[in-house]
Amino acid sequence: MKNILKENPAKQVVHWSLLAMLVLYVLTGFGITAYRTVEFLTFGLLTKPLAFKIHDDLIIPFVVLIGLHIYQQIKKSSEE
Amino acid sequence: MVLKAIAFVALLSIALAAASGCEATSTSRLQSVEVKEYQGEKLSSINDFRENSIKGPQYVDIKNYRLKIFGLVENPKEYTYGEVVDNHQSYEKVVQLDCVEGWSVAILWEGLLVKDLLAAAKVKPEAKVAIFHAYDGYTTSLPLDYIMNNNILMAYKMNGVTLPPERGFPFELVAESKWGYKWEKWVTQIELSNDVNYRGYWESRGYSNSADLNEDFFEK
């Protein structure tokens, strides 16, 4: 199994950021549709309006990160 | 003796048949069935809504229910459910509800005009806004001009069926051309005010107070 910690830092930043963004995307999605539960579980920190704002604002960084991720994988495949 | 017995049985049979015949012609009220199409337009179902109220569905005890109209009015009013439904002209209209969450439903709404209710209470000239209070503590407001000029309904039926508790029984506001958070469910009070800056539950948490469908629902 390949150790991802040995990958170059730029790749690592993209990988981990994408993972964090995915988690945030799902969480804020639930923060909109199941807001009463999410507000309760986050002690009132993630309110529905805040979840909406974060969910909306994430769209561009999310697309950029996916683009970078795909680019890195294509580059890696061509190098191998 | 045998003849008398036969005659008695025959008479009894005729009487029973007549009684059952009477029963068959009397009217029994059946449960309403949801209308699926109206004047060629396909309607959404009552079950197409998503539950997103602030405290979950409310179950209003209709025996104790009163609709209060107060604030800047000359005659504050208090109506029972029956008085609201039976003593006002009913109207029906297909209106689409658009929720900020991204879903929408087109429903045949039946109810009374809010302006008819307000007319009976005689709104004072300085009143500018109607603040709607709900059973669960939710509030929202609408400009009086909007209510008067757009024949805004307060519905008690949807798709021909009495509003279920989950959908806002006894009354839901049909705030057409406004985002769904203006469509208040479980309406209990209408307060007339001159506070044009009044903000309801979601409006005080960043949603637009005008809530026009052609604009973003977040205040810029």
Interface residues (C-beta under 8 A of the other chain):
Chain A: I32 T33 Y35 R36 T47 K48 P49 F52 K53
Chain B: R50 N52 I54 G56 V100 E101 W202 R205 G206 Y207 F218
